[in-house]
C-alpha cells in the first residue's frame, strides 16, 4: 500500500533528493514534463502521482485524488468523495497523529510525518495529499 506508506513518512519506492533519472527508473510508465530547463525543474507523472524536481532533485510528491481516483488506508477506500471527518478517522485507525489547520479557504490536516492533506472548504472532500523535502 504505497499511499499508506507515504502517509506514514515512507517515500517508497523513491527518496527525496534523488536525481530525476534515478527516480524515473523506479516508476511505472513515467511521463516527464520540463518546466524550466534553466532551473532543472521537472514534473513527472506516474500512475496518478506527481513528482516535482528542482535542480534535478526530487523535492515534492503529490497524490492528487482527481488523477488517482482511489487509494487505500488500511482497508478503507479513499476517493474524491472521502470527507474530512472520514479521513481523520482513517488516520486514527493507523495511529497517525495530526494537527488541523485552515489556510487559503482550505482545511488541512498536518500529519506528524510531514504529509499535508488538503480538503475543499465548500464540499469538505479530499483534494490532494503532498509532502515536500
C-alpha angles and dihedrals in degrees: 000000000000094000094054091046088051091053089050091055099259110128096199126194094018137032133220113260094031118137120258093246092051093050096047090050088061097047131084114241097344118195111204120205121188112222100172124358091192093057095032091239115165137167118208123194122199125166092338096310120116121215116192123203130198119187086359092297126115108253107157138028120194132187104198105192095210089063098038097045094198143008132165140245109193101319094328118112112227116206139153086279095059109120130222093250093046091052091050089052091051091051089053090051091059091040098245117153121218144172125225121232139170122214134158092356092306133114111229133192111206106203117207089241092067096260118134121208116199126202131191108256095217102044097027087224128138115270110169144341121211146163129193132199 
